Amino acid sequence: MPFGEVESSFRHALFQITAVITTTGFVTADFTAWTPFLTVFFFGLMFMGGSAGSTAGGIKVMRHILIIKNGLLEFKRTLHPSAIIPVRFNKKTVSEHIVYNIIAFFVLYMLLFIVGALVLSFLGLDFISAIGGAASSLGNVGPAFGDLNPVSNFNSLPWLGKWWCGFLMLAGRLELFTVLILFNPYFWKKI
């Protein structure tokens, strides 16, 4: 393979990865036409999100790191039930309260993704388009999979599907708790 092709492939792949993780919505190539491994890889990246404090959508990288660290520490806690083994981030202890909030956020995110895909499939989208559209909308990624691929757009969705994807985009961008608390009756009660 000549250097020009290697360089071009690397440049396109790097740009696509950066665009998906940072949720800019730009595409320079149709990554859904690449190998099945890369398609699944890009689908996983839709859940990644940007760094803490960024305006990127998705689950932030810091949350993923803390969930993985907590999961690995659960093995140690199981082996040593009396030990106090805190989760650490940047050499500082993270309180259990914060870890529980992150896990709750992750569970809510995944539940909303599943419900989002179910609603889109109910509206007539095929499986790949439904999960791609839900992941892309919730993570504010832009391009998705199936009929909503990088060289297409969301125009083929019925009007209810567009509204649903708009709700998912709003929920994903404003961090789930901020939007979902509006649907809690206690929020609207006067104290």
Order of alpha helices (4+ residues) and beta strands (2+ residues): alpha-alpha-alpha-beta-beta-alpha-alpha-alpha-alpha-alpha
